[in-house]
Amino acid sequence: MMDENVLSVKDVYFSYNSFEVLSGISFDLKKGSFLAIVGPNGSGKTTLVRLITGLLKPQRGDVYIFGERTFLFKDWYRIGYLPQKNYFSENHFPAKVKEIVALGLLSKKRSWKGIYRPDLKTMDRYLDLLGILDLKEKFFGELSGGQRQRVLLAKALVNEPELLILDEPLAALDPETREKFFDILEGLNKKKSTTIIMITHDTGTIGRYASSMLYLDKRVIFFGTFQSFCESEAMTEYFGEYTQHLICHRHNTEDIFRKSYKHG
Amino acid sequence: MVEFLSHGFIQKALIAGFFISMLCSMLGVFLVLRNLSLIGDGLSHVTFGSIAIGIWFKFYPFYIAIPIVMASALGIMKLKEKARLFGDAAIGIVASLGIASGVFISSVANGFNIDLFSYLFGNILSINWTEVFISIFLSIAFIFLISFFYQELLFITFDEESARVSGVNVKRINTMLYLMTAVTVVLAMKAVGILLVTALLILPSVTALQFSKGFKGTLFISSFVGVLSVISGIVISFFLDLPTGATIVLLNFLFFAFSLFYKRFF
């Protein structure tokens, strides 16, 4: 069922208590897509990702990953996940970088979960790719925010997932690391056909890399290519010309809503 | 020293102390890092209530305490999950229930206060061979479980949400951790008493966390500190005629103070 789609979200509703966060969300994602999920704060982006990853169960509708309902899905090794979390509270966590990255291999292991030579080679390859091989023996708590984010990305990638889900991964990264980060994602997306879902406020950069965009504000406002968003008259009508222009001309959505609020 | 070791009660105390302290120290690392440090305290309060039930119904308290404390540990877990309570609020609720039940039963039954209050301070020197064998068996079984599920335990300690998305059965691992903690608290009660059980869980692990040696290294140092303090506590308390449980805990605190000093100056 729905084999060609990596992800299918079918008429999903979700509320926290009586507060509706998502209503009637539907979209499909094909293998090799790079989807940017954007929208204002409180628009339900993280809730949607939590529904996709099976951390939450929809009150209505269904989410399918690789053709399987999320609560029946077993092949979690096919998914790499980088949650939105403040890891600054982990300053005293005693694990080394290599121990954290090795956790990413766990979903592929069946019985005794030792780390063997081929695992170490794979880990080194991804640490090298992310430019943090020299940090392997360091403690996670000693690292800067950007370095921690790269370690967590290495953990999400080390399993060589088919679907990579990233919830606001750019927050702690400086512009140079951010560009490098996008280059790595682009490489995975183009060369390995890794499907990527990324929540971001940075519409400026994401427009250059993402093949499609989901604009969320408790419901799907727009789903399609970034180009078609910018050319859509319906979106001009919805956002107003000024806001649409800001989104399309590489600004940050947080700034956009602040500015458009002032703009009237 | 040979004469000291020839005493049957010393042999039993050293053997049981070795295994119980190793288990407490290893579990403590996971509990401290998951902000569950006070679970030992909460469950030890429940132990007080369940010991009262055991004495009242004339059952061997050890056997009554284990299932009741295990059920309470699961109760704390469920309260956290279902009632969306923060960790220490759930622990507080179950702990108060345990201590109130103990006081209530001892008052209603009238007449076994001395028996009950002897459990508050424990006495590892009075441990019997049955308790020693139970301690050895359960400690080995739990250390095996910790080794077998080491990666899962590390993963959920670091980030429960990511662990869940990686297919780790978080509920099963959490249940295992809570149940192991419950049984360990009952075992440790004999060593240091209900009031000081938390120290055996927390102090060796916070001491180990001062030395940055990786996660496995932290488990190893924690076990070493725990075992060292229990063994030396038994020896010192015997020769200086001091209360064993309190000596063990004070030694644990000394090691912790030393680790802070070490971290500050080395």
Interface residues (C-beta under 8 A of the other chain):
Chain A: T53 G54 L55 K74 D75 W76 Y77 I79 Y81 L82 P83 K85 E90 H92 F93 P94 A95 K96 E99 I100 A102 L103 G104 L106 S107 K109 W112 K113 F139 K155 I165
Chain B: L33 F148 Y150 Q151 E152 L154 F155 F158 D159 E161 S162 A163 R164 V165 S166 G167 V168 A208 L209 S212 K213 G214 F215 K216 G217 T218
